[in-house]
């Protein structure tokens, strides 16, 4: 029988890359994604006995909540970059997934990532986010509308926003 520490180490070794990808889609920055996963895993250690059989939903919820909390705490602050731009960047830097997700509010972004990247149902997404299914539906609708308004119809169609 494996010890709790062995099970945790095995889980992290197997699932860390997927968790980092999800975190990156939530926040759009590889360093912040690493921090987000690290914070969630640190919290998971203390709860491993309780969540060890199925830690994924618990970790998703912790990462989403942590990301939203960080966003609220730091929104409006300057963002440091390696290069000084010659001109202001457009609202959506590119028409790829990263740019599209950056145009969304944190909860809208979380709904899109959980529904389409993590392939969760509306009920599972609601459970992870701690919100009602109706709120998931309205956040999804608003996110799709925002993506369409940004001229990202092709991406909207590809994620299921008919």
C-alpha positions as CSV (number, residue, x, y, z in Angstrom):
1,X,0.0,0.0,0.0
2,X,1.3,3.4,-0.9
3,X,1.8,6.1,1.6
4,X,0.0,9.5,1.3
5,X,3.3,11.2,0.3
6,X,4.0,8.6,-2.3
7,X,0.5,8.9,-3.8
8,X,0.9,12.7,-3.8
9,X,4.3,12.6,-5.5
10,X,3.0,10.1,-8.1
11,X,0.0,12.3,-8.8
12,X,2.1,15.5,-9.2
13,X,4.5,13.7,-11.5
14,X,1.7,12.5,-13.7
15,X,-0.6,15.5,-13.8
16,X,1.5,18.5,-13.3
17,X,1.9,19.3,-17.0
18,X,-1.8,19.2,-17.5
19,X,-2.4,21.4,-14.5
20,X,0.1,23.9,-15.7
21,X,-1.6,24.0,-19.2
22,X,-4.9,24.7,-17.5
23,X,-3.4,27.4,-15.3
24,X,-1.8,29.0,-18.3
25,X,-5.1,29.2,-20.1
26,X,-6.6,30.8,-17.0
27,X,-4.0,33.5,-16.6
28,X,-2.1,33.7,-19.9
29,X,1.3,33.9,-18.3
30,X,3.6,30.9,-18.0
31,X,5.3,32.2,-14.8
32,X,2.0,33.0,-13.1
33,X,0.6,29.6,-14.2
34,X,3.5,27.9,-12.5
35,X,2.8,29.9,-9.3
36,X,-0.9,29.1,-9.5
37,X,-0.2,25.3,-9.7
38,X,2.4,25.5,-7.0
39,X,0.0,27.3,-4.7
40,X,-2.8,24.8,-5.4
41,X,-0.4,21.8,-4.8
42,X,0.8,23.4,-1.5
43,X,-2.8,23.6,-0.4
44,X,-3.5,20.1,-1.6
45,X,-0.8,18.5,0.6
46,X,-2.7,19.4,3.8
47,X,-6.0,17.9,2.3
48,X,-4.5,14.9,0.5
49,X,-6.2,12.3,2.8
50,X,-9.6,13.8,2.0
51,X,-9.0,14.5,-1.8
52,X,-6.5,11.9,-2.7
53,X,-8.9,9.6,-4.4
54,X,-10.0,12.3,-6.8
55,X,-8.0,15.5,-6.4
56,X,-8.6,17.0,-9.9
57,X,-11.9,18.8,-9.2
58,X,-10.5,20.2,-5.9
59,X,-7.3,21.4,-7.5
60,X,-9.3,23.0,-10.4
61,X,-11.4,24.9,-8.0
62,X,-8.5,26.1,-5.9
63,X,-6.7,27.3,-9.1
64,X,-9.7,29.1,-10.5
65,X,-10.4,30.8,-7.1
66,X,-6.8,31.7,-6.6
67,X,-6.6,33.2,-10.1
68,X,-9.7,35.2,-9.6
69,X,-8.4,36.5,-6.2
70,X,-5.1,37.5,-7.7
71,X,-6.8,39.2,-10.6
72,X,-9.0,41.2,-8.3
73,X,-6.1,42.1,-6.1
74,X,-3.8,43.2,-9.0
75,X,-6.1,44.5,-11.7
76,X,-5.2,47.9,-13.0
77,X,-1.6,47.6,-12.0
78,X,1.2,47.9,-14.4
79,X,2.5,44.8,-16.1
80,X,6.3,44.6,-16.6
81,X,7.6,43.4,-19.9
82,X,11.1,42.7,-21.3
83,X,10.5,45.0,-24.3
84,X,9.2,48.6,-24.4
85,X,6.4,48.7,-27.1
86,X,6.6,51.4,-29.8
87,X,2.9,51.9,-29.5
88,X,0.0,50.8,-27.4
89,X,-1.0,47.1,-27.8
90,X,-4.5,46.4,-29.1
91,X,-7.1,45.0,-26.6
92,X,-6.7,41.6,-28.2
93,X,-3.0,41.1,-29.1
94,X,-3.7,38.2,-31.5
95,X,-6.6,36.2,-32.7
96,X,-5.4,33.0,-31.2
97,X,-6.6,31.3,-28.1
98,X,-4.3,33.3,-25.8
99,X,-5.5,36.6,-27.1
100,X,-9.1,35.5,-27.1
101,X,-9.0,34.3,-23.5
102,X,-7.2,37.5,-22.4
103,X,-10.2,39.5,-23.6
104,X,-12.5,37.8,-21.1
105,X,-13.2,38.5,-17.4
106,X,-11.7,35.9,-15.1
107,X,-14.9,34.0,-14.4
108,X,-15.9,34.0,-18.1
109,X,-12.4,32.8,-18.9
110,X,-12.7,30.1,-16.2
111,X,-16.0,28.9,-17.6
112,X,-14.6,28.6,-21.2
113,X,-11.4,26.8,-20.0
114,X,-13.3,24.4,-17.8
115,X,-16.0,23.7,-20.4
116,X,-13.9,23.3,-23.5
117,X,-10.3,22.7,-22.4
118,X,-11.1,20.5,-19.4
119,X,-14.2,19.1,-21.1
120,X,-16.4,19.5,-18.0
121,X,-20.2,19.6,-18.2
122,X,-22.1,22.6,-17.0
123,X,-22.9,20.9,-13.8
124,X,-19.3,19.9,-13.2
125,X,-18.1,23.5,-14.1
126,X,-20.7,24.9,-11.6
127,X,-19.4,22.6,-8.9
128,X,-15.7,23.5,-9.5
129,X,-16.5,27.2,-9.5
130,X,-19.0,27.0,-6.6
131,X,-21.7,28.7,-8.6
132,X,-25.1,27.7,-10.0
133,X,-25.6,26.1,-13.4
134,X,-27.5,29.2,-14.4
135,X,-24.5,31.3,-13.7
136,X,-22.3,29.0,-15.7
137,X,-24.7,29.4,-18.6
138,X,-24.9,33.2,-18.4
139,X,-21.1,33.5,-18.0
140,X,-20.7,31.2,-21.0
141,X,-23.2,33.3,-23.1
142,X,-21.5,36.5,-22.1
143,X,-18.0,35.1,-22.9
144,X,-19.2,34.0,-26.4
145,X,-20.8,37.4,-27.0
146,X,-17.6,39.1,-26.0
147,X,-15.5,36.9,-28.2
148,X,-17.9,37.6,-31.1
149,X,-17.8,41.4,-30.4
150,X,-14.0,41.2,-30.6
151,X,-14.2,39.8,-34.1
152,X,-13.3,36.3,-33.1
153,X,-16.2,34.5,-34.8
154,X,-14.0,31.7,-36.1
155,X,-12.7,30.9,-32.6
156,X,-16.2,31.1,-31.2
157,X,-17.5,28.6,-33.7
158,X,-14.6,26.2,-32.9
159,X,-15.4,26.3,-29.1
160,X,-19.1,25.6,-29.6
161,X,-20.7,29.0,-29.5
162,X,-23.0,28.3,-32.5
